[in-house]
């Protein structure tokens, strides 16, 4: 498969013929259904903005953080971690063998962060004051949430500027293309620093909940755990995204590239599990870990199913080099990180809250709608911009 041509700045004649054409977005029955889901999401979002959180959600003062924070923000930011992970490995360490997946990982990350901002906006009680955190008030510098807000906003801006490099390959504006090429290096630097800060700070939000969050999850190392899990889920998320793209566009799965890329996940998962074990022993929580309670069972399911089993699979060469094994292990890692964030937000807080929370249909419709919107945005981007490799371009021409 031609890889260098897809990321070296010189494109084939067939490629230029495709992207010289007008913008396209194929409508299929599945995409019509997806647009309907997005329409329902917009209705729920507008209803929430008009009538408030109390009317649209099942949130309360006892349980103020629900599905939108757990999935749209906490989970969304983690799963979008493939952007800064791949940026560091490919553009800073210059591991060229992984370049064929660089743009797809960056696109997935960009879309993820845009959806995070959408979910966060809807979760703000007085949404019309969303601009106020951009102002610096006395004491703002001491707020973890202030730092999270600024870093996520700035990183999303950085990703948009990075994507400008791709946009003006399609639009063919030499002046803008030179500008975005010139700012790529500083954008890569900021694109590594900013997510490193806010990925860990999301864990720091729970440090003050020492008497509320179950001790299996509460730890002074929560910022390290959040950052580490965001790092190792990056290659796994890139693998899952690559598998879905190969299925949707009938293109070859980048097995050689991705089975090498997930070795990063294996190393970081091993470090994560070791640190988790040391932390639990140091805090005297081993007895709680095996006491058979609901919280301990959920913790074991998260650790064994979402980290230990995929680590073993990644370490077995025959499993890692098979398409089914690689995708299965990567999917388990992604599911494990999702499970971890849900455990922190829901399972670990349930005993303290003495309250059963289940999202309303509007909360569910917004979350499902945002994910669906992200899928549609991804499809539009790869069908109109140079994201995937030359093989994809040839497929599109033949079609």
C-alpha positions, 0 to 999 in steps of 0.5 A: 500500500502506498503510504508515503504519498498519502502523507508526504505532501505530493498527491497522485493525479487520481487524488487531485481529480477526486478532490477537484470535484464539488463537495459530496455527501452520499445519502444512504438510508442509514444516514437518513436515520442518523440525521433523524437522530440528530434532529431529535437531539436538537429538539432535546437540546433546544428544550433544555436551553429554554426550560432548564436542566430540571425540566429536561434531565433527571439531575438534582442537587443530590446528583448534579453530574449525570450522563452528559458529564460521565460520557459526553465530557469525561469519557469523550475527552479520554477517547479523544486522547488518540490525537495528542498520543499520535501527535507525540509519537509521530510528529515529535518522535518521528516514528514514520511507520505510523504516519498512515493513521495520523490524520484519521486519529487527529480527525477523530480527536478533533470531532471528539473535542467539539462534541465534548464542548457541545455536551459541556455547554448543555450541562451548564446550568446558566448556559447564557453565561458560558463565556464567563470562565474565559475571564480571569477573576480573583482566585480563578488560577486556583480552580481545577475546573477553570484550568480544565475549561481553558485547556479544553477550549484552547486545545480544540482551537489548536486542533482546528488550526492543525486541521486547517493544514488539511483543509487547504490541501482540498481548497487549494489556496496557496497563501492559506496553505503556507500559513497553516504549514508554518504554524504546524510545529508550534501547534503540535507542541501546544497540542501535546502540552494542553491535553496532558494538563486537562486529561490529568485535571479531570481526575483532580476534580475528584480529589476533593471528594475523598469522603464521597467517592468509593476508596477503590477509585479515590486516590491521590494518584487519580490525575495520573490514572486519568492521564495514563488511561487517556494515553493507552486508549489512544492507539486502541481507539485508532484501531477501532476507528480504523476497523470501522473505516475499513468496513464502511469504505471497503478498504484494507485494514492497516493491520501492520501499522496498527499492530505495531501502534498498540504496543504503546498501549501494552506498555502503558497499560502494564504501567497503569496496572502496576501503579493501581496495584501499588496504590491499593496496597499502600492505601489498604484497600485489598480487602475491599477489592475482594469483599464481593460487594457491588463496587468491588465487582464493578472495579474488578470487571473494569480492571480485568476486562478492560485492562488485564485481558487486552494487555495479555492479548497485546503481548501474544504476537499471534493474537496481536497480528491477527485482525480479529484479535487486534480489534477485539483487544482494542475494543476491550480497552476502549470499553474499559476506559468508558467503564472506568469513567462511568464507575468514577461518576456513578458507581463510586458515588452511589453509596454516598448519594443514597440516590438512584439516578437514571438519565431521562430520555432527553439526556439519552437522546442528546448523548446518542445524537452527539455521537451520531453527529460525530459519525456523520462529521467523520464521514463528510470529512473523509469523503471530502478531505485527504484523511485516509490513504491512497487506497481509499482515494482509488476506491472513491474514484472507482465508485 
